[in-house]
Amino acid sequence: MKTNFYPRFIAILAIAMLTVSCSQTENTKTEASASTEKTTSVPPNTEVFLKKYAGQKNNLTVAEHKKLLEEGYPLNRMRRAQDLFSARHFTSDVMDDKETGMDDALYYHNFMWEFLPSAVVPASENQFELPRVLDSRFDEITYDDVEGNAFPTLIEYTNSSESRLQAIMMIHKGKVVYENYPGMRPEDKHVWMSVTKAVTGTLMMDLIVSGKVDDNAPITDYVPRLKGSDWDNVPVRAVLTMSAGLNADDVSGNMYKYGTMEQRYYQASFGDLYEGKHEDWIDVIREAKKIAEPYSLYQYASMNTQVLSVAIENVTGKKMVDHLYDRLFKYAGTGEFVPNLFPDGTIHSATAMNSTLEDMGRFGLLYTPSFQRITGKEVISQEIIDYLFESMIPAEIFNKNFVGKTAYKYLGDQAVIGSGAQFDFLWEDGALAKLGHNGQGIYIDPKRDFVGVYFSSSVDLNRPVGYMRAAALSLDNK
């Protein structure tokens, strides 16, 4: 079932950016461009830090990790993971030229509630099975790079050592047509990373189209604690579309530099000390400065999503976890979701939802025709989808940011038309996708009634979204 077309993708390593330095050194305030102060990516106590983390290597394969999940993780591994956990040692990533997370990241990603405060979104009222009509031909799906060379087939990619793909599923017309769990069990939960942003974006769009939020109003109308800062002149829609015009950008490199606003924000979200004290994340982001007019500059920043979640709570008068259930998951047939929390009880609305892979797929199903056919209920209206595309940041602006500039290198050259409402990529045919750090992702194709989802603990390029797109296109006329 190989495809010979050129899916031209603009995609992203999709940064769920919880990879931040966690150290305690001298602080200097972040100024307008977050670069006027002297910052270092390596705090003074790095040698002590690296000694503590010495010997951490990627020794486990995902298959070996799955076996440990089945047999029970050894206590020494769990205790080591607990001892080493921090914002810095959380991901399968590279920081300060030293790998972090590694084997421990496999454990973290399946058990985040053991390391951060957490809440529970209850299981749905209506439980229903997704039928399995599995088609092994999807193993052979491939797609081409910009030079016309085919990437490995999906099964070749899955079996490669660099992919560290843990789970993948495709749903077509409400039926599971492909699933593979090389690195975890179907019942295991896994952190979504930045795919979580798609949930927050969906909830905000719902409030906008229902008239409960004015997307042209300043975000500070809904988040009063930001009043008196440069957030005052940022419309809600600009926050929603990552075009606030502020000097916050997770992919700029500042989140790796000790003392920057971005890095301090992530430390605060984990409850890590900075300068010997716990900082309030809202106090930190009040330091953001205007560098461009809203909508003129795309800047990928998780703090935007976090601000949206506070606005959602203030408008609805409900905790985010309660609103998640009432508005999205009450009828979705999902099991329990476990969102992680900031120290102040704020939900990690940008980065840290945890669920089974199928339940992530059921979220995507809310956007497809088959959900209403199966349940008799409409959760995501066409009005929401229309708003998503009408309010997008067009490709000519999106492509100036790192995420748009670089993704063609590994996902082909089929250009998306823009980015919008917390989703990374929007295609002309109505498809949309959101990716997450370390290889998480969701691809939603309402026209083809198709959803693809996957979990990984990888530092490789986020290629699975390309296979999802190729699989969906292969279903045309079927």
C-alpha positions in Angstrom: 0.0 0.0 0.0 2.8 2.3 -0.8 1.9 5.8 -2.0 3.8 7.5 -4.8 2.6 11.1 -4.3 4.5 13.9 -2.6 2.9 14.9 0.6 4.5 18.2 1.1 4.4 18.7 4.8 5.4 21.6 7.0 5.6 20.1 10.4 7.4 20.6 13.7 9.2 18.7 16.3 6.1 20.1 18.2 7.5 21.3 21.2 5.8 20.4 24.4 8.5 22.2 25.9 8.8 20.9 29.4 12.6 20.5 28.8 14.0 23.2 30.9 17.1 23.7 33.0 16.4 23.1 36.7 19.1 24.8 38.7 19.7 27.6 41.2 22.0 30.4 40.3 22.0 34.2 40.1 18.9 35.7 38.4 18.9 38.7 36.1 15.6 40.1 34.8 14.5 39.4 31.3 14.2 42.6 29.2 12.2 43.4 26.0 13.7 40.8 23.7 14.7 38.4 26.5 18.2 38.9 25.4 19.5 42.1 26.9 20.6 40.5 30.1 23.5 38.1 30.4 22.3 34.5 30.6 24.0 31.2 30.4 22.7 27.9 29.3 24.9 26.1 31.8 24.4 27.2 35.5 27.4 27.3 37.8 26.5 24.1 39.5 26.4 22.1 36.3 29.4 19.9 37.3 27.5 18.8 40.5 24.4 18.3 38.4 26.1 16.2 35.8 27.8 14.1 38.4 24.4 13.2 39.9 23.1 12.2 36.5 26.3 10.4 35.4 25.8 7.0 33.7 22.3 7.8 32.3 22.2 6.3 28.9 19.6 5.0 26.4 20.0 1.3 27.3 16.4 0.3 27.2 14.6 -0.4 24.0 10.9 0.4 23.9 10.2 -3.3 23.7 12.2 -3.9 26.9 10.3 -1.0 28.5 7.0 -2.7 27.5 8.2 -6.0 29.1 9.0 -4.2 32.3 5.5 -2.6 32.3 4.1 -6.1 31.9 6.2 -7.7 34.6 6.5 -4.8 37.0 9.1 -2.2 37.0 12.1 -2.9 39.3 12.1 -0.8 42.5 15.6 0.4 41.9 14.6 1.9 38.5 11.5 3.6 40.0 13.5 5.0 42.9 16.2 6.3 40.6 13.6 8.0 38.4 12.0 9.6 41.5 15.4 10.8 42.8 16.4 12.4 39.5 13.1 13.9 38.4 13.1 17.6 37.5 12.1 19.9 34.7 15.5 19.3 33.3 15.6 15.5 33.6 12.2 14.9 32.3 12.4 14.3 28.5 14.3 12.2 26.1 16.1 15.3 25.0 19.4 17.1 24.8 20.2 19.9 27.2 23.6 21.7 27.6 25.1 19.1 25.2 24.2 16.4 27.7 21.4 13.9 27.2 18.7 14.0 29.8 15.8 11.7 30.7 16.9 8.8 28.6 15.7 5.5 30.1 14.1 7.3 32.9 12.0 9.3 30.4 10.3 6.1 29.3 9.1 5.7 32.9 8.2 9.3 33.3 6.1 9.4 30.2 3.9 6.5 31.3 3.6 7.6 35.0 3.6 11.4 35.2 1.1 11.4 38.0 3.8 9.9 40.3 6.0 13.0 39.8 3.6 16.0 39.5 0.4 16.9 41.3 -2.5 15.6 39.3 -6.2 15.7 38.8 -8.7 13.2 37.3 -11.2 13.8 34.5 -13.8 11.0 35.1 -14.6 8.3 32.6 -17.4 9.2 30.1 -21.0 8.5 31.0 -21.5 6.5 27.8 -19.0 3.8 27.1 -18.8 2.4 23.6 -16.4 0.2 21.8 -14.5 1.2 18.6 -14.7 -1.8 16.3 -11.5 -3.2 15.0 -11.2 -3.8 11.2 -7.4 -3.9 11.0 -5.6 -3.6 7.7 -1.9 -4.6 7.8 -1.3 -2.9 4.5 -0.9 0.3 6.4 2.5 -1.2 7.5 3.7 -0.4 4.0 2.7 3.3 3.8 5.5 5.6 2.9 5.9 9.2 1.6 8.5 11.2 -0.1 11.0 13.9 1.0 11.4 17.1 -0.9 13.8 15.5 -3.3 11.5 12.7 -4.2 13.1 10.0 -2.1 10.8 7.7 -0.2 11.0 7.5 3.5 11.1 4.0 5.1 7.8 2.3 5.3 5.8 2.8 8.5 6.7 -0.7 9.8 10.4 -0.1 9.0 10.3 3.2 10.8 8.5 1.6 13.8 11.1 -1.1 14.0 14.1 1.3 13.7 16.1 2.0 16.9 15.9 5.8 16.5 12.0 6.0 16.3 11.3 4.8 19.9 7.7 4.8 18.8 5.6 3.3 21.7 2.1 3.2 20.2 0.3 4.2 17.0 -3.4 4.0 16.0 -5.5 5.0 12.9 -9.3 5.3 13.0 -11.4 5.5 9.8 -15.1 6.0 9.9 -15.3 5.2 13.6 -13.4 1.9 13.2 -9.8 1.2 14.3 -8.0 0.2 11.0 -4.5 0.1 12.4 -2.8 -0.2 15.8 0.5 -1.2 17.0 2.0 -1.1 20.6 5.7 -1.7 20.3 6.6 0.2 23.6 3.6 0.1 25.9 0.3 -1.7 26.6 -3.0 -0.5 25.2 -4.3 0.1 28.8 -1.2 2.3 29.7 -1.5 6.0 29.9 1.1 8.3 28.4 1.8 12.0 28.5 0.4 14.0 25.5 3.1 16.7 25.7 1.9 19.6 23.5 -0.9 17.7 21.9 -2.6 18.9 25.1 -2.8 22.4 23.5 -5.3 21.1 21.0 -7.8 20.4 23.9 -7.3 23.9 25.3 -7.6 25.5 21.9 -10.8 23.6 21.2 -12.4 24.8 24.5 -11.5 28.4 23.8 -12.9 28.3 20.3 -16.1 26.9 21.7 -16.4 29.8 24.1 -15.8 32.3 21.2 -18.3 30.9 18.8 -20.9 30.6 21.5 -20.5 34.3 22.3 -19.1 33.9 25.8 -15.7 35.3 24.9 -14.9 38.2 22.5 -11.8 37.2 20.6 -11.0 40.8 19.8 -11.0 41.8 23.5 -7.7 42.1 25.4 -6.8 38.8 27.1 -6.5 40.8 30.3 -10.3 41.2 30.3 -10.4 37.5 31.1 -7.2 37.2 33.1 -7.1 40.3 35.3 -3.8 39.3 37.0 -2.0 40.2 33.8 -3.4 43.8 33.8 -0.8 46.5 33.9 1.6 44.5 31.7 2.2 44.3 28.0 -0.5 41.6 27.8 -3.0 44.4 28.1 -2.8 45.1 24.3 -3.0 41.4 23.2 -6.4 40.2 21.8 -7.7 36.8 22.9 -7.4 35.6 19.3 -3.7 36.5 19.1 -3.0 34.4 22.2 -5.0 31.6 20.8 -3.1 31.6 17.5 0.4 32.0 19.0 0.7 35.5 17.5 0.6 37.7 20.6 3.5 39.8 19.5 5.4 39.3 22.8 8.9 38.2 23.3 8.0 34.6 24.4 9.1 31.8 22.1 9.8 28.3 23.2 11.9 27.5 20.1 14.1 30.6 20.3 16.6 28.9 22.6 15.7 31.1 25.6 14.1 28.2 27.4 17.5 26.6 27.5 19.2 29.7 29.0 19.2 30.0 32.8 17.5 33.2 33.9 15.3 33.9 30.9 11.5 34.3 31.3 10.8 31.2 29.3 13.1 29.0 31.4 11.8 30.5 34.7 8.2 29.9 33.6 8.9 26.2 33.1 10.7 25.9 36.4 7.8 27.5 38.1 5.4 25.1 36.4 7.3 22.1 37.9 7.7 23.7 41.3 11.5 23.9 40.9 13.3 26.5 42.9 14.8 29.5 41.2 17.2 31.7 43.1 16.3 29.6 46.2 12.6 30.3 46.0 9.4 29.2 44.2 8.3 31.8 41.6 4.7 32.4 40.7 4.3 31.6 37.0 2.0 34.6 36.3 4.4 36.9 38.0 7.1 35.6 35.6 5.1 36.0 32.4 4.1 39.5 33.4 7.6 40.4 32.4 6.8 39.7 28.7 7.4 42.7 26.4 5.9 43.7 23.1 8.1 43.1 20.1 5.6 43.1 17.3 2.0 43.9 16.5 -0.5 41.1 17.2 -0.9 38.6 14.3 2.2 39.8 12.5 4.6 37.4 14.1 4.2 33.7 15.0 5.9 32.8 18.3 5.3 29.3 19.7 5.0 29.6 23.5 3.3 27.3 26.0 2.6 30.2 28.3 0.0 31.4 25.8 -1.9 28.2 26.2 -1.6 28.4 30.0 -3.1 31.9 29.9 -6.0 30.6 27.8 -6.8 28.0 30.5 -7.0 30.6 33.2 -9.4 32.6 30.9 -11.5 29.5 30.4 -11.8 29.0 34.1 -12.7 32.6 34.8 -15.4 32.6 32.1 -17.0 29.3 33.0 -16.6 29.6 36.7 -15.4 26.0 36.7 -12.1 24.2 37.2 -10.6 23.3 33.9 -10.8 19.6 34.7 -14.5 19.9 35.3 -15.1 21.9 32.1 -13.0 19.4 30.1 -15.4 16.7 31.2 -18.7 18.6 30.8 -17.9 20.0 27.4 -15.7 17.4 25.7 -15.4 14.0 27.3 -18.7 13.3 29.0 -20.1 11.6 25.9 -16.8 10.6 24.2 -16.6 7.0 25.5 -13.3 7.8 27.1 -11.8 6.4 30.3 -10.2 8.5 32.9 -7.8 11.3 31.8 -5.1 12.5 34.2 -4.0 16.1 33.7 -0.9 17.2 35.7 -1.1 20.4 37.7 1.1 23.4 38.5 2.0 23.9 42.2 -0.9 26.4 42.4 -3.4 23.8 41.2 -3.6 25.3 37.6 -3.8 22.5 35.1 -0.9 21.9 32.7 -3.1 22.9 29.8 -0.2 23.2 27.3 1.8 20.1 28.0 0.6 17.4 30.4 -2.5 15.5 29.7 -2.2 11.7 30.2 -4.5 9.0 28.8 -4.5 5.8 26.8 -3.7 6.1 23.1 -7.3 5.2 22.1 -8.7 7.9 24.4 -6.5 10.5 22.6 -8.0 9.1 19.4 -11.5 9.5 20.8 -10.7 13.2 21.3 -9.8 13.5 17.6 -13.0 11.6 16.8 -15.0 14.5 18.2 -14.0 16.4 15.0 -15.3 13.7 12.6 -18.7 12.9 11.1 -18.5 9.4 12.6 -18.7 10.6 16.2 -22.2 12.1 15.7 -23.2 9.0 13.9 -22.1 6.7 16.7 -23.4 8.7 19.6 -26.1 10.9 18.2 -24.4 13.9 19.7 -22.5 16.9 18.2 -19.7 18.1 20.4 -17.5 19.9 17.9 -19.7 22.0 15.6 -18.9 23.0 12.1 -18.9 26.5 13.3 -15.9 25.7 15.5 -14.0 24.1 12.6 -14.8 27.1 10.4 -13.5 29.5 13.0 -10.3 27.5 13.3 -9.5 28.0 9.7 -10.9 31.5 9.4 -8.7 32.8 12.3 -5.5 31.0 11.3 -2.0 32.5 10.9 -1.2 32.1 7.2 1.8 30.2 6.0 3.7 33.3 4.9 3.9 34.4 8.6 4.0 30.9 10.1 6.9 29.8 7.9 9.1 32.6 9.2 9.3 30.9 12.6 11.6 28.0 13.3 8.8 25.5 13.3 7.7 26.4 9.8 11.2 26.9 8.4 12.7 23.6 9.3 10.0 20.9 9.2 10.1 20.4 5.4 13.5 18.8 6.0 11.9 15.6 7.4 8.3 15.7 6.3 8.3 16.6 2.6 7.2 19.7 0.8 3.4 19.6 0.8 2.9 23.0 2.3 0.2 23.6 4.9 -1.9 26.8 4.5 -1.2 27.9 8.1 -1.4 27.3 11.8 -4.3 28.0 14.1 -6.1 27.8 17.4 -3.2 25.8 19.0 -3.1 23.3 16.2 0.3 23.4 14.5 -0.8 22.6 10.9 -3.8 23.2 8.8 -4.2 21.8 5.3 -6.3 23.2 2.4 -8.5 20.1 2.4 -9.5 20.7 6.0 -7.1 18.4 7.8 -5.3 19.6 10.9 -2.6 18.3 13.2 -1.0 18.9 16.6 2.4 17.5 17.6 4.1 17.1 20.9 7.7 17.0 22.1 9.5 13.7 22.1 7.2 12.3 19.3 3.6 12.6 20.2 0.9 13.6 17.7 -2.7 13.7 16.5 -3.8 14.1 12.9 -7.5 14.8 12.3 -9.1 14.7 8.8 -12.8 15.5 9.0 -13.3 15.2 5.2 -11.9 11.7 5.2 -13.4 10.8 8.6 -9.9 9.8 9.7 -7.9 10.2 12.9 -4.3 9.2 13.6 -2.6 9.3 17.0 0.7 8.1 18.4 3.0 8.2 21.5 6.8 8.1 21.6 9.8 8.8 23.8 12.0 9.9 21.0 14.5 12.6 20.1 14.2 11.7 16.4 12.2 13.8 14.0 8.4 13.7 14.5 7.8 11.6 11.4 4.7 9.7 12.3 2.4 12.6 11.3 3.7 12.1 7.8 2.6 8.5 7.8 -0.8 9.6 9.1 -1.3 12.1 6.3 -0.1 9.5 3.7 -2.5 6.9 5.2 -5.4 9.3 5.1 -4.8 10.4 1.5 -4.6 6.7 0.5 -8.2 6.3 1.6 -9.5 8.7 -1.1 -12.3 7.1 -3.1 -12.6 4.3 -0.6 
